[in-house]
């Protein structure tokens, strides 16, 4: 019985890494970034552990200011990470 718990923990450690979660979240974040001039999408980057929205109005867009993305960008990205975790871990 204890071995199953250890196997589950190892599976979690392999699946739920910052890099894996960012790789799942980043395309969703960018897809949900509203486009007027393209500046926001051009200035959204990722590292192995974070998504960087490097423009002054990122917070406003993320709060749903644009009708193109009323849920902002973070909520859909977090939902995608949650779905990924559920799918991988069951």
N, CA, C and O atoms as CSV, one atom per row, in Angstrom:
chain,resi,resn,atom,element,x,y,z
A,1,UNK,N,N,0.822,-1.192,0.000
A,1,UNK,CA,C,0.000,0.000,0.000
A,1,UNK,C,C,0.868,1.258,0.000
A,1,UNK,O,O,0.578,2.208,-0.728
A,2,UNK,N,N,1.922,1.275,0.803
A,2,UNK,CA,C,2.797,2.442,0.869
A,2,UNK,C,C,3.512,2.674,-0.450
A,2,UNK,O,O,3.807,3.815,-0.805
A,3,UNK,N,N,3.792,1.602,-1.179
A,3,UNK,CA,C,4.460,1.728,-2.469
A,3,UNK,C,C,3.601,2.482,-3.469
A,3,UNK,O,O,4.125,3.262,-4.264
A,4,UNK,N,N,2.294,2.268,-3.446
A,4,UNK,CA,C,1.392,3.008,-4.330
A,4,UNK,C,C,1.462,4.499,-4.045
A,4,UNK,O,O,1.443,5.309,-4.971
A,5,UNK,N,N,1.543,4.866,-2.779
A,5,UNK,CA,C,1.648,6.266,-2.401
A,5,UNK,C,C,2.941,6.886,-2.899
A,5,UNK,O,O,2.953,8.028,-3.359
A,6,UNK,N,N,4.029,6.134,-2.808
A,6,UNK,CA,C,5.324,6.624,-3.285
A,6,UNK,C,C,5.294,6.777,-4.804
A,6,UNK,O,O,5.785,7.770,-5.340
A,7,UNK,N,N,4.718,5.796,-5.494
A,7,UNK,CA,C,4.593,5.889,-6.949
A,7,UNK,C,C,3.775,7.116,-7.344
A,7,UNK,O,O,4.119,7.813,-8.299
A,8,UNK,N,N,2.716,7.376,-6.625
A,8,UNK,CA,C,1.862,8.539,-6.914
A,8,UNK,C,C,2.636,9.843,-6.698
A,8,UNK,O,O,2.535,10.769,-7.503
A,9,UNK,N,N,3.387,9.909,-5.638
A,9,UNK,CA,C,4.189,11.102,-5.370
A,9,UNK,C,C,5.221,11.310,-6.463
A,9,UNK,O,O,5.423,12.440,-6.908
A,10,UNK,N,N,5.880,10.244,-6.907
A,10,UNK,CA,C,6.862,10.369,-7.983
A,10,UNK,C,C,6.195,10.817,-9.278
A,10,UNK,O,O,6.764,11.620,-10.017
A,11,UNK,N,N,5.010,10.316,-9.561
A,11,UNK,CA,C,4.284,10.721,-10.754
A,11,UNK,C,C,3.931,12.208,-10.681
A,11,UNK,O,O,4.065,12.938,-11.664
A,12,UNK,N,N,3.483,12.638,-9.518
A,12,UNK,CA,C,3.148,14.052,-9.324
A,12,UNK,C,C,4.387,14.915,-9.533
A,12,UNK,O,O,4.315,15.944,-10.205
A,13,UNK,N,N,5.516,14.512,-8.968
A,13,UNK,CA,C,6.747,15.291,-9.104
A,13,UNK,C,C,7.206,15.369,-10.559
A,13,UNK,O,O,7.772,16.382,-10.972
A,14,UNK,N,N,6.973,14.326,-11.331
A,14,UNK,CA,C,7.380,14.320,-12.738
A,14,UNK,C,C,6.442,15.137,-13.613
A,14,UNK,O,O,6.877,15.753,-14.586
A,15,UNK,N,N,5.166,15.146,-13.274
A,15,UNK,CA,C,4.155,15.795,-14.107
A,15,UNK,C,C,3.967,17.261,-13.751
A,15,UNK,O,O,3.852,18.109,-14.636
A,16,UNK,N,N,3.938,17.555,-12.478
A,16,UNK,CA,C,3.637,18.920,-12.044
A,16,UNK,C,C,4.943,19.651,-11.750
A,16,UNK,O,O,5.342,19.826,-10.599
A,17,UNK,N,N,5.584,20.066,-12.824
A,17,UNK,CA,C,6.779,20.893,-12.690
A,17,UNK,C,C,6.421,22.288,-13.192
A,17,UNK,O,O,5.474,22.457,-13.961
A,18,UNK,N,N,7.172,23.266,-12.759
A,18,UNK,CA,C,6.919,24.639,-13.215
A,18,UNK,C,C,7.012,24.712,-14.736
A,18,UNK,O,O,6.183,25.356,-15.380
A,19,UNK,N,N,8.015,24.055,-15.308
A,19,UNK,CA,C,8.186,24.104,-16.755
A,19,UNK,C,C,6.993,23.489,-17.485
A,19,UNK,O,O,6.505,24.060,-18.460
A,20,UNK,N,N,6.523,22.335,-17.026
A,20,UNK,CA,C,5.361,21.702,-17.664
A,20,UNK,C,C,4.134,22.596,-17.587
A,20,UNK,O,O,3.411,22.755,-18.570
A,21,UNK,N,N,3.904,23.172,-16.432
A,21,UNK,CA,C,2.717,24.015,-16.260
A,21,UNK,C,C,2.803,25.287,-17.096
A,21,UNK,O,O,1.804,25.722,-17.668
A,22,UNK,N,N,3.981,25.881,-17.169
A,22,UNK,CA,C,4.150,27.080,-18.000
A,22,UNK,C,C,3.995,26.720,-19.472
A,22,UNK,O,O,3.411,27.487,-20.238
A,23,UNK,N,N,4.508,25.567,-19.873
A,23,UNK,CA,C,4.358,25.137,-21.270
A,23,UNK,C,C,2.889,24.952,-21.640
A,23,UNK,O,O,2.512,25.161,-22.794
A,24,UNK,N,N,2.066,24.568,-20.688
A,24,UNK,CA,C,0.628,24.427,-20.917
A,24,UNK,C,C,-0.052,25.794,-20.891
A,24,UNK,O,O,-0.899,26.082,-21.737
A,25,UNK,N,N,0.307,26.622,-19.939
A,25,UNK,CA,C,-0.374,27.906,-19.726
A,25,UNK,C,C,-0.021,28.971,-20.758
A,25,UNK,O,O,-0.881,29.758,-21.152
A,26,UNK,N,N,1.220,29.005,-21.193
A,26,UNK,CA,C,1.677,30.096,-22.057
A,26,UNK,C,C,0.862,30.234,-23.346
A,26,UNK,O,O,0.403,31.338,-23.641
A,27,UNK,N,N,0.663,29.169,-24.125
A,27,UNK,CA,C,-0.109,29.360,-25.356
A,27,UNK,C,C,-1.544,29.808,-25.095
A,27,UNK,O,O,-2.119,30.543,-25.899
A,28,UNK,N,N,-2.122,29.378,-23.989
A,28,UNK,CA,C,-3.484,29.790,-23.642
A,28,UNK,C,C,-3.477,31.269,-23.251
A,28,UNK,O,O,-4.370,32.021,-23.644
A,29,UNK,N,N,-2.492,31.678,-22.493
A,29,UNK,CA,C,-2.367,33.080,-22.080
A,29,UNK,C,C,-2.257,33.969,-23.318
A,29,UNK,O,O,-2.959,34.973,-23.434
A,30,UNK,N,N,-1.370,33.594,-24.239
A,30,UNK,CA,C,-1.165,34.391,-25.448
A,30,UNK,C,C,-2.423,34.393,-26.315
A,30,UNK,O,O,-2.807,35.431,-26.855
A,31,UNK,N,N,-3.049,33.253,-26.444
A,31,UNK,CA,C,-4.284,33.160,-27.246
A,31,UNK,C,C,-5.359,34.092,-26.707
A,31,UNK,O,O,-6.134,34.660,-27.477
A,32,UNK,N,N,-5.410,34.251,-25.400
A,32,UNK,CA,C,-6.428,35.089,-24.763
A,32,UNK,C,C,-5.985,36.530,-24.555
A,32,UNK,O,O,-6.700,37.318,-23.934
A,33,UNK,N,N,-4.814,36.877,-25.069
A,33,UNK,CA,C,-4.351,38.257,-24.991
A,33,UNK,C,C,-5.033,39.045,-26.108
A,33,UNK,O,O,-4.870,38.711,-27.281
A,34,UNK,N,N,-5.793,40.083,-25.764
A,34,UNK,CA,C,-6.482,40.868,-26.787
A,34,UNK,C,C,-5.492,41.535,-27.749
A,34,UNK,O,O,-4.359,41.842,-27.378
A,35,UNK,N,N,-5.934,41.751,-28.973
A,35,UNK,CA,C,-5.067,42.356,-29.980
A,35,UNK,C,C,-5.697,43.641,-30.505
A,35,UNK,O,O,-6.812,43.642,-31.027
A,36,UNK,N,N,-4.967,44.712,-30.355
A,36,UNK,CA,C,-5.332,45.970,-31.000
A,36,UNK,C,C,-4.190,46.347,-31.941
A,36,UNK,O,O,-4.386,46.534,-33.141
A,37,UNK,N,N,-2.993,46.453,-31.363
A,37,UNK,CA,C,-1.812,46.748,-32.187
A,37,UNK,C,C,-0.852,45.565,-32.251
A,37,UNK,O,O,0.051,45.547,-33.088
A,38,UNK,N,N,-1.034,44.583,-31.381
A,38,UNK,CA,C,-0.127,43.446,-31.306
A,38,UNK,C,C,0.964,43.624,-30.266
A,38,UNK,O,O,1.746,42.704,-30.025
A,39,UNK,N,N,1.026,44.795,-29.646
A,39,UNK,CA,C,2.052,45.085,-28.656
A,39,UNK,C,C,2.003,44.109,-27.480
A,39,UNK,O,O,3.043,43.621,-27.038
A,40,UNK,N,N,0.823,43.827,-26.978
A,40,UNK,CA,C,0.696,42.950,-25.813
A,40,UNK,C,C,1.230,41.547,-26.123
A,40,UNK,O,O,1.995,40.987,-25.337
A,41,UNK,N,N,0.836,40.986,-27.251
A,41,UNK,CA,C,1.323,39.644,-27.604
A,41,UNK,C,C,2.829,39.646,-27.843
A,41,UNK,O,O,3.520,38.702,-27.457
A,42,UNK,N,N,3.343,40.701,-28.475
A,42,UNK,CA,C,4.786,40.782,-28.743
A,42,UNK,C,C,5.600,40.866,-27.460
A,42,UNK,O,O,6.746,40.418,-27.414
A,43,UNK,N,N,5.013,41.432,-26.432
A,43,UNK,CA,C,5.746,41.630,-25.185
A,43,UNK,C,C,5.353,40.633,-24.096
A,43,UNK,O,O,5.574,40.880,-22.911
A,44,UNK,N,N,4.781,39.528,-24.496
A,44,UNK,CA,C,4.490,38.439,-23.561
A,44,UNK,C,C,5.486,37.323,-23.829
A,44,UNK,O,O,5.546,36.775,-24.930
A,45,UNK,N,N,6.259,37.000,-22.817
A,45,UNK,CA,C,7.302,35.980,-22.950
A,45,UNK,C,C,7.178,34.967,-21.826
A,45,UNK,O,O,6.437,35.164,-20.863
A,46,UNK,N,N,7.919,33.884,-21.971
A,46,UNK,CA,C,7.915,32.884,-20.896
A,46,UNK,C,C,9.338,32.475,-20.568
A,46,UNK,O,O,10.235,32.535,-21.408
A,47,UNK,N,N,9.516,32.063,-19.339
A,47,UNK,CA,C,10.742,31.408,-18.902
A,47,UNK,C,C,10.313,30.031,-18.426
A,47,UNK,O,O,9.157,29.648,-18.607
A,48,UNK,N,N,11.203,29.300,-17.835
A,48,UNK,CA,C,10.818,27.968,-17.373
A,48,UNK,C,C,9.885,28.019,-16.172
A,48,UNK,O,O,9.293,27.004,-15.806
A,49,UNK,N,N,9.747,29.190,-15.554
A,49,UNK,CA,C,8.901,29.238,-14.359
A,49,UNK,C,C,7.893,30.377,-14.314
A,49,UNK,O,O,7.184,30.525,-13.318
A,50,UNK,N,N,7.811,31.196,-15.381
A,50,UNK,CA,C,6.822,32.262,-15.325
A,50,UNK,C,C,6.480,32.801,-16.707
A,50,UNK,O,O,7.225,32.637,-17.673
A,51,UNK,N,N,5.333,33.444,-16.758
A,51,UNK,CA,C,4.908,34.170,-17.945
A,51,UNK,C,C,5.072,35.647,-17.603
A,51,UNK,O,O,4.599,36.107,-16.564
A,52,UNK,N,N,5.739,36.380,-18.475
A,52,UNK,CA,C,6.002,37.790,-18.230
A,52,UNK,C,C,5.243,38.623,-19.249
A,52,UNK,O,O,5.543,38.583,-20.442
A,53,UNK,N,N,4.271,39.368,-18.780
A,53,UNK,CA,C,3.515,40.296,-19.622
A,53,UNK,C,C,4.115,41.678,-19.395
A,53,UNK,O,O,3.691,42.410,-18.501
A,54,UNK,N,N,5.112,42.027,-20.218
A,54,UNK,CA,C,5.926,43.217,-19.990
A,54,UNK,C,C,5.401,44.428,-20.763
A,54,UNK,O,O,6.045,44.928,-21.685
A,55,UNK,N,N,4.232,44.875,-20.367
A,55,UNK,CA,C,3.663,46.090,-20.927
A,55,UNK,C,C,2.809,46.720,-19.836
A,55,UNK,O,O,2.246,46.002,-19.009
A,56,UNK,N,N,2.702,48.036,-19.814
A,56,UNK,CA,C,2.109,48.722,-18.670
A,56,UNK,C,C,0.628,48.452,-18.426
A,56,UNK,O,O,0.153,48.644,-17.306
A,57,UNK,N,N,-0.102,48.020,-19.425
A,57,UNK,CA,C,-1.535,47.811,-19.256
A,57,UNK,C,C,-1.908,46.333,-19.119
A,57,UNK,O,O,-3.066,45.966,-19.316
A,58,UNK,N,N,-0.944,45.497,-18.787
A,58,UNK,CA,C,-1.189,44.057,-18.640
A,58,UNK,C,C,-2.230,43.765,-17.560
A,58,UNK,O,O,-3.119,42.937,-17.756
A,59,UNK,N,N,-2.117,44.436,-16.439
A,59,UNK,CA,C,-3.071,44.210,-15.345
A,59,UNK,C,C,-4.489,44.548,-15.786
A,59,UNK,O,O,-5.435,43.815,-15.498
A,60,UNK,N,N,-4.615,45.646,-16.477
A,60,UNK,CA,C,-5.947,46.072,-16.933
A,60,UNK,C,C,-6.545,45.044,-17.897
A,60,UNK,O,O,-7.715,44.682,-17.767
A,61,UNK,N,N,-5.755,44.576,-18.855
A,61,UNK,CA,C,-6.254,43.553,-19.786
A,61,UNK,C,C,-6.605,42.265,-19.042
A,61,UNK,O,O,-7.605,41.612,-19.341
A,62,UNK,N,N,-5.766,41.916,-18.071
A,62,UNK,CA,C,-6.003,40.687,-17.319
A,62,UNK,C,C,-7.260,40.777,-16.456
A,62,UNK,O,O,-7.825,39.751,-16.076
A,63,UNK,N,N,-7.694,41.976,-16.151
A,63,UNK,CA,C,-8.916,42.164,-15.370
A,63,UNK,C,C,-10.165,42.172,-16.246
A,63,UNK,O,O,-11.273,42.377,-15.752
A,64,UNK,N,N,-9.983,41.947,-17.553
A,64,UNK,CA,C,-11.131,41.841,-18.443
A,64,UNK,C,C,-11.531,43.141,-19.107
A,64,UNK,O,O,-12.662,43.266,-19.577
A,65,UNK,N,N,-10.639,44.108,-19.158
A,65,UNK,CA,C,-10.949,45.413,-19.741
A,65,UNK,C,C,-11.378,45.319,-21.200
A,65,UNK,O,O,-12.266,46.051,-21.636
A,66,UNK,N,N,-10.754,44.423,-21.953
A,66,UNK,CA,C,-11.056,44.292,-23.379
A,66,UNK,C,C,-12.226,43.347,-23.613
A,66,UNK,O,O,-12.302,42.277,-23.009
A,67,UNK,N,N,-13.126,43.746,-24.483
A,67,UNK,CA,C,-14.247,42.858,-24.819
A,67,UNK,C,C,-13.762,41.618,-25.564
A,67,UNK,O,O,-14.477,40.618,-25.628
A,68,UNK,N,N,-12.550,41.671,-26.130
A,68,UNK,CA,C,-11.991,40.504,-26.821
A,68,UNK,C,C,-11.657,39.374,-25.848
A,68,UNK,O,O,-11.650,38.201,-26.223
A,69,UNK,N,N,-11.385,39.734,-24.622
A,69,UNK,CA,C,-11.015,38.736,-23.619
A,69,UNK,C,C,-11.585,39.136,-22.255
A,69,UNK,O,O,-10.846,39.575,-21.374
A,70,UNK,N,N,-12.896,38.983,-22.087
A,70,UNK,CA,C,-13.535,39.442,-20.846
A,70,UNK,C,C,-13.080,38.686,-19.595
A,70,UNK,O,O,-13.263,39.175,-18.480
A,71,UNK,N,N,-12.491,37.505,-19.768
A,71,UNK,CA,C,-11.974,36.750,-18.628
A,71,UNK,C,C,-10.493,36.995,-18.394
A,71,UNK,O,O,-9.873,36.335,-17.560
A,72,UNK,N,N,-9.926,37.942,-19.129
A,72,UNK,CA,C,-8.501,38.195,-18.998
A,72,UNK,C,C,-7.687,37.067,-19.600
A,72,UNK,O,O,-8.190,36.292,-20.413
A,73,UNK,N,N,-6.444,36.978,-19.205
A,73,UNK,CA,C,-5.556,35.954,-19.736
A,73,UNK,C,C,-5.185,34.902,-18.689
A,73,UNK,O,O,-5.005,33.731,-19.023
A,74,UNK,N,N,-5.071,35.310,-17.438
A,74,UNK,CA,C,-4.637,34.383,-16.392
A,74,UNK,C,C,-5.661,33.308,-16.082
A,74,UNK,O,O,-5.302,32.141,-15.923
A,75,UNK,N,N,-6.930,33.682,-15.993
A,75,UNK,CA,C,-7.948,32.686,-15.649
A,75,UNK,C,C,-7.985,31.539,-16.653
A,75,UNK,O,O,-7.963,30.383,-16.232
A,76,UNK,N,N,-8.039,31.799,-17.959
A,76,UNK,CA,C,-8.008,30.682,-18.900
A,76,UNK,C,C,-6.711,29.870,-18.807
A,76,UNK,O,O,-6.724,28.651,-18.980
A,77,UNK,N,N,-5.597,30.547,-18.533
A,77,UNK,CA,C,-4.320,29.837,-18.401
A,77,UNK,C,C,-4.326,28.927,-17.168
A,77,UNK,O,O,-3.844,27.796,-17.224
A,78,UNK,N,N,-4.866,29.423,-16.070
A,78,UNK,CA,C,-4.970,28.604,-14.849
A,78,UNK,C,C,-5.924,27.435,-15.087
A,78,UNK,O,O,-5.655,26.318,-14.645
A,79,UNK,N,N,-7.017,27.679,-15.769
A,79,UNK,CA,C,-7.949,26.594,-16.098
A,79,UNK,C,C,-7.263,25.524,-16.941
A,79,UNK,O,O,-7.497,24.331,-16.741
A,80,UNK,N,N,-6.419,25.943,-17.878
A,80,UNK,CA,C,-5.689,24.980,-18.714
A,80,UNK,C,C,-4.716,24.154,-17.878
A,80,UNK,O,O,-4.566,22.953,-18.102
A,81,UNK,N,N,-4.059,24.793,-16.919
A,81,UNK,CA,C,-3.156,24.051,-16.031
A,81,UNK,C,C,-3.936,23.062,-15.183
A,81,UNK,O,O,-3.499,21.928,-14.983
A,82,UNK,N,N,-5.085,23.486,-14.685
A,82,UNK,CA,C,-5.919,22.598,-13.871
A,82,UNK,C,C,-6.368,21.379,-14.689
A,82,UNK,O,O,-6.336,20.249,-14.201
A,83,UNK,N,N,-6.785,21.622,-15.934
A,83,UNK,CA,C,-7.199,20.514,-16.802
A,83,UNK,C,C,-6.033,19.565,-17.088
A,83,UNK,O,O,-6.213,18.348,-17.124
A,84,UNK,N,N,-4.856,20.119,-17.288
A,84,UNK,CA,C,-3.656,19.322,-17.531
A,84,UNK,C,C,-3.372,18.412,-16.338
A,84,UNK,O,O,-3.111,17.220,-16.501
A,85,UNK,N,N,-3.426,18.985,-15.145
A,85,UNK,CA,C,-3.154,18.198,-13.935
A,85,UNK,C,C,-4.185,17.082,-13.784
A,85,UNK,O,O,-3.826,15.939,-13.500
A,86,UNK,N,N,-5.459,17.409,-13.973
A,86,UNK,CA,C,-6.507,16.386,-13.850
A,86,UNK,C,C,-6.303,15.273,-14.873
A,86,UNK,O,O,-6.452,14.093,-14.555
A,87,UNK,N,N,-5.964,15.653,-16.095
A,87,UNK,CA,C,-5.765,14.667,-17.150
A,87,UNK,C,C,-4.569,13.753,-16.844
A,87,UNK,O,O,-4.645,12.539,-17.032
A,88,UNK,N,N,-3.486,14.339,-16.380
A,88,UNK,CA,C,-2.269,13.562,-16.118
A,88,UNK,C,C,-2.357,12.706,-14.870
A,88,UNK,O,O,-1.793,11.613,-14.821
A,89,UNK,N,N,-3.067,13.201,-13.856
A,89,UNK,CA,C,-3.105,12.483,-12.589
A,89,UNK,C,C,-4.387,11.697,-12.365
A,89,UNK,O,O,-4.449,10.826,-11.497
A,90,UNK,N,N,-5.395,12.006,-13.142
A,90,UNK,CA,C,-6.635,11.262,-13.030
A,90,UNK,C,C,-7.484,11.578,-11.848
A,90,UNK,O,O,-8.553,10.990,-11.680
